[in-house]
């Protein structure tokens, strides 16, 4: 297969900083879309993978799966896109497209494992995939998304991961008017959950350990903010919530939050704590509560999310950085020092 070499930012080892390097991309096949990357969000998964914290990283590694840009060319069989269109690419760039889940538009749960945007086997080049910290990307049109043209393009980028990771469970569990919805943690995921749940018509209550985030949560649309260390305030919501989205990746007492659910309420985990979370049987049994997990959505649902955000003028709160600042951004990310998503201006790669 023909390839071309492009500039990117990546790392050669878990302990090494990210730096400029060259990677190869396939030249577009008849079903491919070639996208010049304009902005790429920085997800915590990027850091985990670059530093091999989830194990299994293949080096060199080029992270980035919150990609927006402009289409520069399309293959002869492409029907949905044309050169000049704005487009997005999220966490997947392929799947088997044949298993029962792929046929149900649930490619994220592909039985044969979806091809991730980076650090995943690349069936075209027999290497690993490289992500969005790069000049361009070539993707099968089935995994390319239309981007609303009424939204700030840079602030759209995090919707491709943080947006769909929160939209998917909120939609699946039928969040809407008349419901009290809790959001645990106000970070990259949590702040998107607040905006989306509010736009769905729910009453939104944010739970945080940080007094400094109270006013910000209200600015983002929260109807109430509870400091989770305030036992009396927590008790006011005992048995009251229909749904809770847990976006915390650190160790925390999940039973405290399960007890806030009403009968048939659900708590869904989208954060990924490193250690298992102990769950008491009687946090679930007496009220027929459910404890579940969720990841990103399929391609159709991701497009639905983008259209929903376009309709409701929802984007991420971002801090723009250059690629040359990425190592410092990773250090800040570990400290939670960002409101609420770093986005890379890919024009910096040309410097």
HELIX and SHEET records of a PDB file:
HELIX    1   1 UNK A   44  UNK A   50  1                                   7    
HELIX    2   2 UNK A  100  UNK A  103  1                                   4    
HELIX    3   3 UNK A  107  UNK A  109  5                                   3    
HELIX    4   4 UNK A  141  UNK A  143  5                                   3    
HELIX    5   5 UNK A  153  UNK A  156  1                                   4    
HELIX    6   6 UNK A  157  UNK A  160  5                                   4    
HELIX    7   7 UNK A  162  UNK A  172  1                                  11    
HELIX    8   8 UNK A  188  UNK A  199  1                                  12    
HELIX    9   9 UNK A  211  UNK A  213  5                                   3    
HELIX   10  10 UNK A  214  UNK A  220  1                                   7    
HELIX   11  11 UNK A  231  UNK A  235  1                                   5    
HELIX   12  12 UNK A  254  UNK A  258  1                                   5    
HELIX   13  13 UNK A  281  UNK A  283  5                                   3    
HELIX   14  14 UNK A  285  UNK A  287  5                                   3    
HELIX   15  15 UNK A  299  UNK A  312  1                                  14    
HELIX   16  16 UNK A  323  UNK A  325  5                                   3    
HELIX   17  17 UNK A  326  UNK A  334  1                                   9    
HELIX   18  18 UNK A  346  UNK A  350  5                                   5    
SHEET    1   A 2 UNK A   3  UNK A  10  0                                        
SHEET    2   A 2 UNK A  19  UNK A  26 -1                                        
SHEET    1   B 5 UNK A 136  UNK A 140  0                                        
SHEET    2   B 5 UNK A  32  UNK A  42 -1                                        
SHEET    3   B 5 UNK A  67  UNK A  74 -1                                        
SHEET    4   B 5 UNK A  86  UNK A  89 -1                                        
SHEET    5   B 5 UNK A 145  UNK A 146 -1                                        
SHEET    1   C 4 UNK A 136  UNK A 140  0                                        
SHEET    2   C 4 UNK A  32  UNK A  42 -1                                        
SHEET    3   C 4 UNK A 341  UNK A 345 -1                                        
SHEET    4   C 4 UNK A 318  UNK A 321  1                                        
SHEET    1   D 2 UNK A  92  UNK A  94  0                                        
SHEET    2   D 2 UNK A 115  UNK A 116 -1                                        
SHEET    1   E 2 UNK A 121  UNK A 122  0                                        
SHEET    2   E 2 UNK A 127  UNK A 128 -1                                        
SHEET    1   F 6 UNK A 224  UNK A 227  0                                        
SHEET    2   F 6 UNK A 203  UNK A 208  1                                        
SHEET    3   F 6 UNK A 180  UNK A 184  1                                        
SHEET    4   F 6 UNK A 241  UNK A 246  1                                        
SHEET    5   F 6 UNK A 261  UNK A 269  1                                        
SHEET    6   F 6 UNK A 290  UNK A 293  1                                        
END                                                                             
